[in-house]
Amino acid sequence: MRKSSKRGAAKGPNAALGKPKARSPRAKTAAIAPPSHSVKARGQSTTAGSRSKAAATTAVSRQQTRSASAVSGHKLAPARAKSRPKIATTSAVSPHRTAIPAVAPVPIPTAPIEVRMETVDAERAGQRIDNFLASRLKGVPKSAVYRVLRTGQVRVNGKRAKPETKLEAGDVVRIPPMRIAEPGAPLAPSESLREVLTQRIVFEDAQFLVIDKPTGLAAHGGSGVSLGAIEALRAIRPQQELELVHRLDRDTSGLLLLAKKHSALRKLQTLIRESRVEKRYLALLMGLPARDQFEVNAALRKNQLRGGERMVEVNEQDGKASLSLFRVLKRFADSALVEVEIITGRTHQIRVHAQHAGHPLAGDPKYGDEAFNKLMKSRGLKRLFLHAHSVRFPWGDEGEHQFNAALGADLRAVVETLAGQ
């Protein structure tokens, strides 16, 4: 059993909706920590450095954190799980959410490069060759990377390599001539986007950083998207080798992890594969679920064409095992605010599982209900109601990290409108 921090919880404002309310002695312990980050390390709490403006730290229980970071001033549905050990949390820097500003791409001058040979160092050992090339060929489309692999232009120790080939320290990689962006001339994020992303850094150390991604910004470019969060941050920090640890849908807001070292990337992705990274989301569902807690265990298959559009669908025969745990936080007249923990991390998992359960997400243009979406729009919802509000994982001798990001002002306003009806 994990040791708990002995510090009491702060009485500060709720981290999710920010709505003050008098609390009973028991409720006071459920308040989210002020913006900061602490790490529980073998029986003691130590404050970790952060690039955010956070200053204070508090320890809260895992079960209390779920409730407090979801809503404030509303009675929550009872949870069947017992209270869990207290841990320290980090909250998002700013409670305000603004619409993502337009990205201002600039023309990319290109220049030919010669064949080059690169020796794999220990930091890159274990990395797939396609990912290694992507990190070395900034500005080159992934389709071009896979083409040179497929045609044998890339060699590892003189031999052809498949995209899934894993490199070892000391391997010599032949990288063919390709036209790439001139150094220092990538797609440029607008000044307003630079400012937004800088303000949304929840935590940063030498290994990785965590941002509270705004809705409307893709995690990465591709498929008609010229600039995503990773490309924008690389442009802001051209001297750092940033890599995405996982992805969020373009319309989903919330916590996104990026590695600053390949060793950290490997470590975090291993934790994800082993289901040791706990990710929780806040979502608004159509209708009222029969139970306060329920799970959807349905295999998912992606890239199914439907009406000319690629979709993800439930397919028990050919799909991949997928499990989502739903917990009702607040019931309204014709909808419910829920917290969803994903045990697996499939594409569009929460959206498809919610639809499969008969309670599609509000504002979902792909898997949602058209009439319900119109109703929610009349109540102020202008986007998909899905927000990655909590992530937690073990981190070696430092103990555990947990980060929280409050609901944006736009989604918070919708919850308050529904609660007032």
C-alpha positions, 0 to 999 in steps of 0.5 A, spaced: 500 500 500 502 506 498 504 511 503 500 517 504 502 525 504 500 527 511 499 534 509 492 536 509 488 539 503 487 546 502 481 550 502 482 553 496 477 554 490 475 548 486 479 546 480 474 544 475 468 549 475 471 554 480 465 556 483 465 557 491 461 554 496 461 553 503 463 546 505 462 541 511 468 539 514 468 533 510 467 537 503 473 541 505 478 535 504 476 534 497 478 541 495 483 541 489 490 543 490 492 550 488 496 550 481 502 547 483 506 540 482 508 535 488 511 529 487 510 523 493 517 520 494 517 514 499 513 517 504 514 524 503 512 530 499 517 534 495 515 540 491 518 539 483 520 545 479 515 547 474 514 552 468 507 554 470 506 560 475 503 555 480 505 556 487 502 552 492 501 544 493 497 540 497 495 533 498 488 530 496 486 523 496 485 520 489 477 519 490 477 526 492 481 529 487 476 525 481 470 529 485 473 535 486 476 536 479 469 535 476 464 540 479 463 545 484 457 546 488 453 540 486 451 533 489 455 528 486 452 521 485 455 516 490 461 512 488 462 504 490 470 505 491 473 506 497 477 512 499 484 511 496 491 514 499 492 521 498 497 524 493 499 530 491 496 534 484 498 539 479 492 543 476 492 547 470 495 554 470 489 558 468 482 557 469 480 561 463 479 558 456 479 562 449 478 559 442 484 557 439 487 563 435 488 562 427 495 559 425 499 563 421 503 558 417 509 561 413 512 559 406 517 553 407 523 554 403 526 548 401 533 545 400 536 539 397 541 535 402 546 529 401 546 522 403 548 522 410 550 516 415 548 517 422 550 512 428 545 511 433 546 513 440 544 510 447 539 515 448 535 512 441 536 505 442 530 501 442 526 507 437 523 504 431 526 506 424 520 510 422 520 515 428 527 516 428 527 518 421 521 523 423 525 526 428 531 527 423 527 529 417 523 535 420 518 538 415 518 531 411 511 528 410 510 522 413 508 519 407 515 520 404 518 517 410 515 511 409 516 511 401 523 511 402 523 505 407 519 501 402 523 502 396 529 501 400 533 507 400 534 507 408 539 502 410 541 500 417 548 497 417 547 496 410 541 492 410 534 494 408 529 496 414 522 495 415 518 501 419 517 497 425 525 495 425 528 497 432 534 500 432 540 499 437 546 503 440 551 503 434 547 502 428 549 506 422 543 509 419 543 511 411 538 517 410 537 518 403 537 525 400 530 529 401 528 536 400 526 538 407 525 545 411 531 550 411 533 550 419 530 555 422 524 556 417 518 551 419 511 552 419 510 558 424 505 558 429 501 565 430 504 570 436 497 569 439 498 561 439 505 561 442 502 565 448 496 561 449 501 554 449 506 558 453 500 559 458 498 552 458 504 549 460 501 545 466 508 542 468 515 541 466 522 538 468 528 535 464 524 529 462 517 531 459 512 537 459 505 537 460 500 542 457 493 543 457 491 543 450 485 547 447 480 545 443 481 546 435 488 544 435 490 538 433 495 534 437 500 533 430 499 535 423 497 531 417 491 529 413 490 537 411 492 539 418 498 543 417 500 545 424 499 541 430 501 542 438 507 538 437 509 542 431 507 549 434 512 547 440 517 545 436 517 552 432 517 555 439 523 551 442 527 549 436 533 547 440 529 541 443 527 535 441 520 534 443 516 528 442 508 526 443 507 521 448 500 520 446 494 523 442 488 527 443 483 528 438 483 535 435 476 537 438 478 534 445 481 539 450 485 537 456 492 534 458 497 532 453 504 529 455 510 531 451 517 528 452 523 532 452 528 526 451 527 519 448 529 515 454 523 519 457 518 517 451 520 510 452 519 510 459 512 513 458 510 509 452 511 503 456 507 505 462 501 506 457 502 499 454 502 496 461 496 500 463 499 504 468 498 511 466 491 513 469 487 518 464 480 520 466 476 525 462 470 529 463 464 528 458 457 530 457 452 524 455 445 524 452 440 522 456 440 519 463 444 512 464 440 507 469 446 506 473 451 511 476 457 507 475 457 502 468 463 500 464 463 499 456 467 493 454 467 493 446 472 491 441 473 497 436 475 497 429 478 503 426 478 506 419 471 503 417 468 507 411 461 510 412 458 515 407 465 516 405 468 518 412 472 514 416 469 511 422 471 507 428 466 502 430 464 496 435 467 490 432 467 484 436 470 479 431 476 484 428 476 489 433 481 491 438 479 490 446 477 496 449 474 498 456 472 504 458 469 506 465 463 511 466 461 514 473 456 519 473 458 526 477 451 530 476 444 528 473 441 534 469 434 534 466 436 530 459 443 529 460 449 527 465 456 529 466 460 523 467 467 522 468 470 516 464 477 512 465 480 509 459 483 502 461 485 502 453 487 508 449 483 506 442 482 512 437 475 515 439 474 510 444 470 514 449 466 517 443 464 510 440 463 507 447 458 512 449 454 511 443 454 504 443 452 505 450 446 509 448 448 515 451 452 519 445 457 525 447 454 532 447 457 536 441 459 530 437 458 531 430 461 524 428 458 519 433 453 524 436 445 525 436 443 531 431 437 533 435 441 532 442 447 536 439 442 542 436 439 542 443 445 543 447 447 548 442 441 552 444 444 552 451 451 554 449 455 548 447 459 550 441 464 544 441 465 537 443 464 536 450 470 532 452 476 534 456 482 530 459 482 533 466 486 528 470 493 524 468 496 520 473 502 515 473 508 512 477 515 515 476 521 511 479 524 514 485 520 520 485 513 516 486 507 518 483 505 524 478 498 527 478 496 532 474 489 536 473 486 541 468 480 544 470 474 545 465 474 551 460 470 557 461 466 555 455 464 548 458 463 550 465 458 555 463 454 549 459 454 545 466 452 551 470 446 553 465 444 545 465 444 545 473 440 552 473 434 548 469 
